[in-house]
C-alpha cells in the first residue's frame, strides 16, 4: 500500500463526506470528522490485514478477522487507559490471548487534534509489519488534520468581513508585541445578539493557543469554532455590563451566565482570554448596537492606553459598518447543510482495549 495513496484516499474520503462553507459547518464537522478518520483508517487496516496475513478472512464481520480458525476483533478509538491516546488493536478473542501475547508500540500523531498519540497492539504470533501500520495510522491523521486546518483557514477567511479587517488592522501597528497583539478581541452587539468580530490573525492565534493549552481530549477545532460562532444574548454578556457602566471593567469568567448553556464556548473563551479575569473596554454605543475590546486583565496596563488613543478611529470604523451588522449576525446564525453522519462514537470505533484484553 503506497503511502501517497493513503494520503490521497484520506483527503478524498473527507471531501466526499463534508462541505464547509460557514462557521456553523465548522462546528458540526469538528464534532465528527475524527470519527470519520478513524473509520477510514479502520477500513484501510482491515483490508490490509486481509492481504498481509496469510489465510486471513474478514467476511464474518466488518470489524472481525479470521485466521486459521482463530477470531480477531479489530477495534480502534479513544483509549480507556489514557486521555488523548487512540488505540489501534487487533485482539484475538477466540481463543482469547493475554496482553503479554500481544505486541504494543506507541506513535505520535502529527497535527492539532484530540489524539496526540496512537497505541498499536497486535498478536505476536502474526507477522504484521508494525512500521507499516504505524505509518498508515500517522498518515491518515496527519492528512486529515492538515485537511481540516486548511478548511478552517478558508472558512475564517470567507467569514471575515471588512469590519474585522479594518478594526484589527487599525490597532495592530500600535502593538508590536505578538503576545499582546494576539490577546485582544473585538466584540459587537446588535439588538439582542452579541458576537466576536472575526478576522484571520486573532483566529489563527486562538487555534495555536487552544492546541497548546486546551483541556486534554478536547478537539481544538471544535473549541475554536464554538468561539467564532458564539452568538449570545446581550443580557447574558459581560460586554453589556461594561457598556452600561461606560468604562473599562474587569470580570471573572467563571461567573459567566452563559457557561451552562454554552459550555464549549465558555471553555474556549477561558483558554484564549482567561483563565480567570478579562477586561472589557467599551469603544462606542449607538442606540441598539455597541463595540467593545476584550482582553486578559493582566494586559490591561499595556493595552488600555492604546485603546483610548485609537478610540475615535475605531468608533468611526464601526459606524461605517453599522448598517451591515444584521448581515454579519445572519452569517453567524446561518444553518449548516452538512449532515452529521458520524456520531460521538461510530459502530466500528470505541476505546474498549482494556475490556477485551485480559491482564
CORRA-V288455 format. One record per pair of residues at least 12 apart in sequence whose ideal C-beta (glycine too) atoms are under 10 Angstrom apart, sorted by the first residue. I is the first residue (numbers start at 1). GAP is how many residues later the second one is. D is the distance in whole Angstrom. If there is no record, write none. Layout:
[[I	GAP	D] [I	GAP	D]]
This chain:
[[1	43	7] [1	44	10] [1	46	9] [1	47	6] [1	50	8] [1	51	9] [1	131	7] [1	134	9] [1	135	7] [1	138	10] [3	129	9] [3	132	6] [3	133	7] [3	135	10] [3	136	5] [3	140	10] [4	135	9] [5	39	9] [5	134	10] [6	34	9] [6	35	9] [6	38	6] [6	42	10] [6	129	8] [6	130	6] [6	131	10] [6	132	10] [6	133	5] [6	134	6] [6	137	8] [7	132	6] [7	133	8] [7	135	8] [7	136	5] [7	137	10] [7	139	9] [7	140	10] [8	135	8] [9	31	7] [9	34	9] [9	35	7] [9	130	10] [9	131	9] [9	134	9] [10	26	10] [10	27	7] [10	30	6] [10	31	8] [10	34	9] [10	126	10] [10	129	7] [10	130	5] [10	131	9] [10	132	9] [10	133	4] [10	134	6] [10	136	10] [10	137	7] [11	132	6] [11	133	8] [11	135	9] [11	136	5] [11	139	10] [12	28	10] [13	23	7] [13	24	8] [13	26	9] [13	27	5] [13	30	9] [13	31	10] [13	127	9] [13	130	10] [13	131	9] [13	134	10] [14	15	9] [14	19	7] [14	22	7] [14	23	8] [14	26	8] [14	129	8] [14	130	6] [14	133	5] [14	134	8] [14	137	9] [15	132	8] [15	136	10] [16	20	10] [17	12	9] [17	15	9] [17	16	8] [17	19	6] [17	22	10] [17	23	9] [17	321	9] [17	322	9] [17	324	7] [17	325	8] [18	14	9] [18	15	6] [18	18	8] [18	129	10] [18	130	9] [18	133	8] [18	320	6] [18	321	9] [18	322	10] [18	323	9] [18	324	10] [19	132	10] [19	317	9] [19	318	7] [19	319	6] [19	320	9] [20	13	10] [20	128	8] [20	130	10] [20	131	5] [20	132	8] [20	134	7] [20	135	5] [20	138	9] [20	316	9] [20	318	7] [21	130	10] [21	133	9] [21	134	7] [21	137	7] [21	138	9] [21	313	9] [21	315	8] [21	316	8] [21	317	8] [22	133	7] [22	136	8] [22	137	7] [22	207	8] [22	309	7] [22	310	8] [22	311	10] [22	312	5] [22	313	9] [22	314	6] [22	315	9] [22	316	9] [23	129	10] [23	132	7] [23	133	8] [23	135	9] [23	136	6] [23	172	10] [23	175	8] [23	201	10] [23	202	6] [23	203	9] [23	204	10] [23	205	5] [23	206	4] [23	207	9] [23	208	9] [23	308	8] [23	309	6] [23	310	10] [23	311	8] [23	313	9] [24	131	10] [24	201	8] [24	204	10] [24	205	6] [24	207	10] [24	307	9] [24	308	8] [24	309	8] [24	310	6] [24	311	7] [24	312	4] [24	313	9] [24	314	8] [25	126	9] [25	130	7] [25	200	9] [25	204	10] [25	309	9] [25	310	10] [25	311	5] [25	312	8] [25	313	5] [26	122	9] [26	125	8] [26	126	6] [26	129	6] [26	130	9] [26	133	9] [26	195	7] [26	196	8] [26	198	8] [26	199	4] [26	200	9] [26	202	8] [26	203	7] [26	310	9] [26	312	9] [27	194	9] [27	195	7] [27	197	10] [27	198	4] [27	199	6] [27	201	9] [27	202	5] [27	237	9] [27	238	10] [27	309	8] [27	311	10] [28	194	10] [28	197	9] [28	308	5] [28	309	9] [28	310	5] [28	311	8] [28	312	6] [29	119	7] [29	122	8] [29	123	10] [29	126	10] [29	192	8] [29	193	9] [29	196	8] [29	307	8] [29	309	6] [29	311	8] [29	313	10] [30	83	10] [30	84	10] [30	118	8] [30	121	10] [30	122	8] [30	189	6] [30	190	9] [30	191	4] [30	192	4] [30	193	8] [30	194	8] [30	195	5] [30	196	8] [30	234	10] [31	188	8] [31	190	9] [31	191	6] [31	194	9] [31	233	10] [31	309	7] [31	311	9] [31	312	9] [31	313	8] [32	187	10] [32	190	10] [32	306	9] [32	307	10] [32	308	6] [32	309	7] [32	310	4] [32	311	7] [32	312	8] [32	314	9] [33	80	9] [33	111	7] [33	112	9] [33	114	9] [33	115	6] [33	118	9] [33	186	9] [33	188	8] [33	189	10] [33	309	8] [34	43	10] [34	44	9] [34	52	9] [34	79	6] [34	80	6] [34	81	7] [34	107	8] [34	110	8] [34	111	9] [34	114	9] [34	185	7] [34	187	9] [34	188	10] [34	308	9] [34	315	9] [35	42	9] [35	305	10] [35	306	9] [35	307	4] [35	308	7] [35	309	7] [35	310	7] [35	311	5] [35	313	9] [35	314	6] [36	108	8] [36	305	8] [36	306	5] [36	310	8] [37	49	10] [37	72	10] [37	76	9] [37	78	9] [37	103	6] [37	104	6] [37	106	9] [37	107	4] [37	108	8] [37	110	9] [37	111	9] [37	305	10] [37	312	10] [38	38	6] [38	39	6] [38	40	9] [38	48	7] [38	50	9] [38	77	9] [38	102	9] [38	103	9] [38	106	10] [38	304	9] [38	307	9] [38	308	7] [38	310	8] [38	311	5] [38	312	10] [39	23	10] [39	37	9] [39	302	10] [39	303	7] [39	307	5] [39	308	9] [39	309	6] [39	310	7] [40	100	6] [40	103	10] [40	104	8] [41	35	7] [41	45	9] [41	47	7] [41	77	9] [41	92	10] [41	95	7] [41	96	6] [41	98	9] [41	99	5] [41	100	8] [41	103	9] [41	308	9] [42	20	8] [42	21	7] [42	32	7] [42	33	8] [42	34	6] [42	35	9] [42	46	9] [42	98	10] [42	304	9] [42	306	5] [42	307	7] [43	19	9] [43	305	9] [44	89	10] [44	92	6] [44	93	9] [44	95	9] [44	96	7] [45	20	10] [45	29	7] [45	31	8] [45	43	7] [45	45	8] [45	75	10] [45	83	10] [45	87	10] [45	88	7] [45	91	7] [45	92	8] [45	95	9] [46	12	6] [46	15	10] [46	16	7] [46	17	7] [46	18	9] [46	19	7] [46	28	6] [46	30	10] [46	44	9] [46	302	9] [48	80	9] [48	81	9] [48	84	8] [48	85	8] [48	88	7] [49	16	6] [49	18	9] [49	23	8] [49	25	7] [49	41	7] [49	73	9] [49	77	8] [49	79	7] [49	84	9] [50	15	7] [50	17	10] [52	74	9] [52	75	8] [52	76	6] [52	77	7] [52	80	8] [52	81	9] [53	12	8] [53	14	6] [53	15	9] [53	19	9] [53	37	9] [53	69	10] [53	70	10] [53	73	6] [53	74	8] [53	75	7] [54	13	8] [54	14	9] [54	72	9] [54	73	9] [55	12	6] [55	13	5] [55	14	9] [56	12	9] [56	16	9] [56	70	9] [56	72	10] [58	14	9] [58	16	8] [61	12	9] [61	13	9] [62	12	9] [62	285	8] [62	286	6] [63	12	6] [63	13	9] [63	284	8] [63	285	6] [63	286	9] [63	287	10] [64	29	8] [64	30	10] [65	25	7] [65	27	10] [65	61	10] [66	28	9] [67	23	10] [67	25	9] [67	56	9] [67	58	9] [67	59	7] [68	57	10] [69	25	9] [69	26	9] [70	22	6] [70	23	9] [70	24	7] [70	25	7] [70	26	10] [70	27	9] [70	53	9] [70	55	9] [70	56	9] [71	20	10] [71	21	7] [71	22	6] [71	23	4] [71	24	9] [71	25	10] [72	17	9] [72	18	5] [72	19	6] [72	20	5] [72	21	7] [72	22	8] [72	25	9] [72	50	9] [72	51	7] [72	54	8] [73	16	8] [73	17	8] [73	18	5] [73	19	8] [73	20	5] [73	21	9] [73	279	9] [73	280	10] [73	283	6] [73	284	10] [74	14	9] [74	15	7] [74	16	5] [74	17	8] [74	48	10] [74	274	9] [75	12	7] [75	13	8] [75	14	5] [75	15	8] [75	16	7] [75	46	10] [75	273	8] [75	274	7] [75	275	6] [75	276	8] [75	277	6] [75	278	7] [75	280	10] [75	281	7] [76	12	5] [76	13	7] [76	14	10] [76	42	8] [76	43	10] [76	44	9] [76	61	9] [76	270	10] [76	272	8] [76	273	6] [76	274	8] [76	275	9] [76	276	10] [76	277	9] [77	12	9] [77	38	10] [77	268	7] [77	269	8] [77	271	8] [77	272	4] [77	273	4] [77	274	4] [77	275	7] [77	276	8] [78	36	8] [78	37	8] [78	139	7] [78	266	10] [78	267	8] [78	271	8] [78	272	8] [78	273	4] [78	274	10] [78	275	10] [79	36	9] [79	38	9] [79	39	9] [79	40	6] [79	138	9] [79	272	5] [79	273	10] [79	274	7] [79	275	8] [80	270	9] [80	271	5] [80	272	7] [80	273	6] [80	274	4] [80	275	7] [81	38	8] [81	270	8] [81	272	7] [81	273	6] [82	24	10] [82	34	10] [82	35	8] [82	37	8] [82	134	9] [82	135	9] [82	269	10] [83	31	9] [83	32	10] [83	33	9] [83	132	9] [83	133	4] [83	134	4] [83	135	9] [84	25	9] [84	29	9] [84	30	7] [84	31	6] [84	32	5] [84	33	7] [84	131	10] [84	132	5] [84	133	5] [84	134	9] [85	21	8] [85	24	9] [85	29	10] [85	30	7] [85	31	7] [85	32	5] [85	33	7] [85	34	6] [85	131	10] [85	132	9] [85	266	9] [85	268	10] [86	21	10] [86	23	7] [86	27	10] [86	28	8] [86	29	4] [86	30	9] [86	31	7] [86	32	5] [86	33	7] [86	34	10] [86	51	8] [86	55	8] [86	263	9] [86	265	8] [87	17	10] [87	28	10] [87	31	7] [87	32	5] [87	33	8] [87	34	7] [87	262	10] [87	263	9] [87	264	6] [87	265	8] [87	266	4] [87	267	9] [87	270	10] [88	17	10] [88	19	9] [88	30	5] [88	31	7] [88	32	5] [88	33	7] [88	34	9] [88	45	7] [88	46	9] [88	48	9] [88	49	6] [88	265	9] [89	13	8] [89	15	9] [89	30	8] [89	31	7] [89	32	4] [89	33	7] [89	34	10] [89	262	10] [89	263	9] [89	264	5] [89	267	8] [89	268	8] [90	12	9] [90	30	9] [90	31	7] [90	32	5] [90	33	7] [90	36	7] [90	38	7] [90	43	9] [91	30	7] [91	31	9] [91	32	8] [91	261	9] [91	262	7] [91	265	5] [91	266	6] [92	30	10] [92	31	5] [92	33	8] [92	34	9] [92	264	10] [92	265	9] [93	263	6] [93	264	9] [96	260	9] [96	261	9] [96	262	6] [97	26	6] [97	27	9] [97	28	8] [97	260	8] [97	261	8] [98	259	7] [98	260	6] [98	261	7] [99	22	8] [99	254	9] [99	255	10] [99	258	5] [99	259	7] [99	260	6] [100	24	9] [100	257	10] [100	258	10] [100	259	9] [101	22	6] [101	23	6] [101	24	7] [101	256	9] [102	18	10] [102	19	5] [102	20	6] [102	21	6] [102	22	6] [102	23	9] [102	24	10] [102	251	10] [102	255	7] [103	17	8] [103	18	7] [103	19	6] [103	20	7] [103	21	5] [103	22	10] [103	23	9] [103	25	9] [103	27	7] [104	15	6] [104	16	7] [104	17	5] [104	18	8] [104	26	9] [104	249	10] [105	13	9] [105	14	8] [105	15	5] [105	16	8] [105	17	9] [105	25	6] [105	26	9] [105	28	9] [105	29	7] [106	12	7] [106	13	5] [106	14	7] [106	15	10] [106	28	9] [107	12	8] [107	13	7] [107	23	9] [107	24	10] [107	26	9] [107	27	4] [107	28	9] [107	30	6] [107	31	6] [107	34	10] [108	26	10] [108	30	7] [108	33	10] [108	34	10] [109	28	7] [109	29	6] [109	31	9] [109	32	5] [109	33	7] [109	35	10] [109	36	8] [110	28	7] [110	29	9] [110	31	7] [110	32	4] [110	33	10] [110	35	7] [110	36	8] [111	27	10] [111	30	6] [111	31	6] [111	32	9] [111	33	8] [111	34	3] [111	35	6] [111	36	10] [111	37	8] [111	38	7] [111	100	9] [111	109	10] [112	33	6] [112	34	9] [112	36	9] [112	37	6] [112	40	9] [112	95	7] [112	96	9] [112	98	8] [112	99	4] [112	100	9] [112	102	9] [112	107	9] [112	108	5] [112	109	7] [112	112	9] [113	28	7] [113	29	10] [113	31	8] [113	32	5] [113	35	8] [113	36	9] [113	98	9] [113	106	6] [113	107	7] [113	108	8] [114	27	10] [114	31	10] [114	100	9] [114	102	9] [114	103	6] [114	104	7] [114	105	5] [114	106	8] [114	107	9] [114	108	9] [115	22	10] [115	26	7] [115	30	9] [115	102	8] [115	104	9] [116	25	10] [116	100	9] [116	101	9] [118	15	10] [118	16	8] [118	19	5] [118	20	8] [118	22	10] [118	23	8] [119	234	8] [120	13	6] [120	14	6] [120	17	7] [121	232	7] [121	236	8] [145	75	10] [145	76	9] [148	71	10] [148	73	6] [149	55	10] [149	58	8] [149	62	10] [149	71	10] [149	72	8] [151	70	9] [152	51	8] [152	52	9] [152	55	7] [152	68	10] [152	69	6] [152	72	7] [152	73	8] [152	76	9] [153	47	7] [153	50	8] [153	51	7] [153	54	9] [155	43	10] [155	48	10] [155	70	9] [155	73	9] [156	42	7] [156	43	8] [156	44	6] [156	45	10] [156	46	10] [156	47	5] [156	48	8] [156	50	10] [156	51	9] [156	68	9] [156	69	10] [156	72	7] [157	41	10] [157	42	9] [157	43	6] [157	46	9] [158	40	10] [158	173	9] [159	39	5] [159	40	9] [159	41	10] [159	44	9] [159	69	7] [159	70	9] [159	169	9] [159	172	7] [159	173	8] [159	175	10] [160	37	9] [160	38	5] [160	39	5] [160	40	6] [160	41	10] [160	43	8] [160	68	10] [161	36	8] [161	37	7] [161	38	8] [161	160	8] [161	163	7] [161	164	10] [161	166	8] [161	167	6] [161	170	8] [162	155	9] [162	158	9] [162	159	6] [162	162	8] [162	166	10] [163	23	8] [163	25	8] [163	34	6] [163	35	9] [163	36	9] [163	128	9] [163	154	7] [163	155	7] [163	157	8] [163	158	4] [163	159	9] [163	161	7] [163	162	8] [163	165	7] [164	21	10] [164	22	7] [164	24	9] [164	32	9] [164	33	5] [164	34	5] [164	35	4] [164	36	9] [164	37	9] [164	38	8] [164	39	9] [164	153	10] [164	157	9] [164	164	9] [165	32	10] [165	33	10] [165	34	6] [165	35	8] [165	36	9] [165	152	10] [166	31	10] [166	33	9] [166	147	10] [166	148	9] [166	150	10] [166	151	5] [166	152	9] [166	154	8] [166	155	8] [167	17	10] [167	18	10] [167	19	5] [167	21	9] [167	30	6] [167	32	8] [167	116	9] [167	124	8] [167	126	9] [167	143	10] [167	146	10] [167	147	6] [167	150	6] [167	151	7] [167	154	9] [168	13	9] [168	16	8] [168	17	9] [168	18	7] [168	29	8] [168	30	10] [168	31	5] [168	32	9] [168	33	6] [168	34	7] [169	30	8] [169	32	9] [169	148	9] [170	140	6] [170	143	6] [170	144	6] [170	146	9] [170	147	6] [171	13	7] [171	15	8] [171	122	8] [171	132	9] [171	135	7] [171	136	8] [171	138	10] [171	139	6] [171	142	9] [171	143	7] [171	146	10] [172	12	9] [172	27	10] [172	29	7] [172	30	10] [173	137	10] [174	129	10] [174	131	10] [174	132	5] [174	133	9] [174	135	7] [174	136	7] [175	124	10] [175	127	8] [175	128	7] [175	131	6] [175	132	10] [177	122	9] [177	125	8] [178	27	8] [179	26	9] [179	117	10] [179	120	8] [179	123	10] [180	115	8] [180	116	10] [180	119	6] [180	122	6] [180	123	6] [180	126	9] [181	20	8] [181	21	9] [181	24	8] [181	122	9] [182	19	7] [182	20	6] [182	22	9] [182	23	4] [182	24	8] [182	26	8] [182	27	8] [182	90	9] [183	19	9] [183	22	8] [183	26	9] [183	89	8] [183	90	7] [183	95	10] [183	111	9] [183	112	5] [183	113	6] [183	115	9] [183	116	6] [183	119	9] [183	120	8] [184	18	8] [184	21	10] [184	89	9] [184	95	10] [184	97	9] [184	109	6] [184	110	7] [184	111	5] [184	112	9] [184	115	8] [184	119	6] [184	122	9] [184	123	8] [185	12	7] [185	13	9] [185	14	9] [185	17	6] [185	18	10] [185	20	10] [185	21	8] [185	42	9] [185	84	9] [185	87	8] [185	88	7] [185	93	9] [185	95	10] [185	107	9] [185	108	7] [185	109	5] [185	110	7] [186	12	9] [186	13	8] [186	16	8] [186	97	8] [186	105	7] [186	106	7] [186	107	6] [186	108	7] [186	128	8] [186	131	10] [186	132	9] [187	43	9] [187	45	9] [187	50	8] [187	51	9] [187	52	5] [187	55	10] [187	93	8] [187	96	10] [187	103	9] [187	104	8] [187	105	5] [187	106	8] [187	107	5] [188	51	9] [188	95	10] [188	101	7] [188	102	7] [188	103	5] [188	104	8] [188	130	7] [188	133	9] [188	134	10] [188	137	7] [188	140	8] [188	141	9] [189	43	9] [189	44	10] [189	45	5] [189	48	7] [189	50	6] [189	51	7] [189	54	7] [189	96	9] [189	99	8] [189	100	6] [189	101	5] [189	102	8] [189	103	8] [189	136	9] [189	140	10] [190	44	9] [190	96	10] [190	97	10] [190	98	7] [190	99	5] [190	100	8] [190	101	10] [190	132	9] [190	134	10] [190	135	4] [190	136	7] [190	138	8] [190	139	6] [191	43	8] [191	96	10] [191	97	5] [191	98	7] [191	134	9] [191	135	8] [191	138	8] [192	39	10] [192	40	10] [192	41	6] [192	42	6] [192	43	8] [192	96	9] [192	137	10] [193	37	10] [193	38	6] [193	39	7] [193	40	7] [193	41	7] [193	44	10] [193	96	10] [193	132	9] [193	133	9] [193	135	10] [193	136	5] [193	137	10] [193	139	8] [193	140	8] [194	36	8] [194	37	8] [194	38	5] [194	39	7] [194	40	5] [194	41	9] [194	42	8] [194	43	5] [194	44	10] [194	45	6] [194	46	7] [194	49	10] [194	64	10] [194	96	9] [194	98	9] [194	135	9] [195	33	9] [195	34	8] [195	35	6] [195	36	5] [195	37	7] [195	42	10] [195	44	10] [195	130	9] [195	133	7] [195	134	7] [195	136	10] [195	137	6] [195	138	9] [196	31	7] [196	32	7] [196	33	9] [196	34	6] [196	35	10] [196	36	10] [196	69	10] [196	73	9] [196	76	10] [196	98	8] [196	136	9] [197	94	8] [197	95	10] [197	96	10] [197	97	10] [197	121	9] [197	124	10] [197	131	8] [198	29	10] [198	30	6] [198	31	9] [198	130	9] [198	133	9] [198	134	8] [202	25	10] [202	26	10] [202	70	9] [203	21	7] [203	24	9] [203	25	6] [204	20	10] [205	67	8] [206	14	9] [206	17	9] [206	18	6] [206	21	6] [206	22	8] [206	62	8] [206	63	10] [206	65	8] [206	66	5] [206	67	9] [207	13	6] [207	14	7] [207	16	9] [207	17	5] [207	18	10] [207	20	10] [207	21	10] [207	65	9] [208	12	9] [208	16	10] [208	64	10] [209	14	10] [209	15	9] [209	59	9] [209	62	6] [209	63	5] [209	64	9] [210	12	9] [210	13	5] [210	14	6] [210	17	8] [210	57	9] [210	58	7] [210	61	6] [210	62	7] [211	12	9] [211	13	9] [212	59	9] [213	57	10] [213	58	5] [213	59	9] [213	61	10] [213	62	9] [214	53	8] [214	54	8] [214	57	6] [214	58	10] [215	52	7] [215	55	10] [215	56	8] [218	46	8] [218	49	7] [218	50	9] [218	53	9] [219	45	10] [220	48	9] [220	51	9] [222	42	7] [222	45	10] [222	46	9] [223	41	6] [223	42	8] [223	44	6] [223	45	4] [223	46	9] [223	48	7] [223	49	8] [224	44	7] [224	47	10] [224	48	9] [225	39	9] [225	40	9] [225	43	9] [226	36	7] [226	37	9] [226	38	4] [226	39	4] [226	40	9] [226	41	8] [226	42	5] [226	43	9] [227	35	10] [227	37	9] [227	38	6] [227	39	10] [227	40	9] [227	41	4] [227	42	6] [227	44	9] [227	45	7] [227	46	9] [228	37	9] [228	40	9] [228	104	8] [229	36	8] [229	102	10] [229	103	6] [229	104	9] [229	105	10] [229	107	10] [230	28	8] [230	32	7] [230	34	10] [230	35	5] [230	36	9] [230	38	8] [230	39	8] [230	102	8] [231	31	9] [231	34	9] [231	98	7] [231	101	5] [231	102	6] [232	24	9] [232	25	9] [232	26	5] [232	29	9] [232	30	7] [232	33	8] [233	24	9] [233	25	8] [233	28	9] [234	54	9] [234	55	10] [234	56	9] [235	22	8] [236	20	8] [236	21	4] [236	22	5] [236	23	10] [236	25	8] [236	26	9] [237	14	10] [237	19	8] [237	20	8] [237	21	7] [237	43	9] [237	55	9] [238	12	9] [238	13	4] [238	14	9] [238	15	8] [238	17	9] [238	18	7] [238	19	9] [238	20	10] [238	40	7] [238	41	10] [238	42	6] [238	54	9] [238	56	8] [239	12	9] [239	41	6] [239	42	10] [239	43	8] [239	51	7] [239	52	9] [239	53	5] [239	54	10] [239	55	7] [240	40	10] [240	42	10] [240	50	8] [240	52	9] [241	39	8] [241	41	10] [242	36	10] [242	37	9] [242	38	4] [242	39	7] [242	40	5] [242	48	9] [242	50	6] [242	51	10] [242	52	9] [243	37	8] [243	39	5] [243	40	9] [243	41	9] [243	42	5] [243	46	10] [243	47	5] [243	48	9] [243	49	7] [244	38	9] [244	41	9] [244	46	10] [245	35	9] [245	37	8] [246	36	6] [246	39	8] [247	33	10] [247	34	8] [247	35	7] [248	31	6] [248	32	7] [248	33	4] [248	34	8] [248	44	9] [248	45	9] [248	47	10] [248	49	10] [248	52	7] [248	55	10] [248	56	6] [248	59	8] [248	60	9] [249	29	9] [249	30	7] [249	31	6] [249	32	8] [249	33	8] [249	43	10] [249	48	10] [250	26	10] [250	27	5] [250	28	7] [250	29	5] [250	30	8] [250	47	5] [250	50	8] [251	25	10] [251	26	7] [251	27	6] [251	28	8] [251	29	7] [251	43	9] [251	46	8] [252	22	9] [252	24	6] [252	25	6] [252	26	8] [252	45	9] [253	13	7] [253	14	10] [253	16	6] [253	17	5] [253	20	7] [253	21	5] [253	22	7] [253	23	7] [253	24	7] [253	25	6] [253	43	10] [253	44	10] [254	12	9] [254	16	8] [254	20	9] [254	21	9] [254	22	7] [254	23	9] [256	13	8] [256	14	9] [256	22	10] [269	25	9] [272	22	10] [272	24	9] [273	21	6] [273	22	7] [273	23	6] [273	24	9] [274	22	7] [274	23	9] [275	21	9] [276	20	9] [276	21	8] [276	22	9] [277	19	7] [277	20	4] [277	21	8] [277	23	9] [278	16	6] [278	17	7] [278	18	6] [278	19	6] [278	20	10] [278	21	10] [278	22	10] [279	13	10] [279	14	9] [279	15	7] [279	16	6] [279	17	7] [279	18	5] [279	19	9] [279	20	8] [279	21	5] [279	24	8] [279	25	8] [279	28	10] [280	12	5] [280	13	7] [280	14	5] [280	15	8] [280	17	10] [281	12	5] [281	13	8] [281	14	8] [281	19	9] [281	22	8] [281	23	7] [281	26	5] [281	27	8] [281	30	9] [281	33	10] [282	25	10] [282	29	9] [283	24	7] [283	25	10] [283	27	9] [283	28	6] [283	29	9] [283	30	10] [283	31	5] [283	32	6] [283	34	10] [283	35	7] [284	27	8] [284	28	9] [284	30	8] [284	31	4] [284	32	9] [284	33	10] [284	34	6] [284	35	7] [284	38	10] [285	30	10] [286	29	9] [286	32	8] [286	33	7] [286	36	6] [286	39	10] [287	35	9] [288	37	9] [289	29	8] [289	30	10] [289	33	6] [289	36	6] [289	37	10] [290	28	9] [291	20	10] [291	23	7] [291	24	7] [291	26	9] [291	27	4] [291	28	9] [291	30	10] [291	31	9] [291	34	10] [292	15	10] [293	13	10] [293	14	5] [293	17	9] [293	18	9] [293	21	8] [295	12	9]]
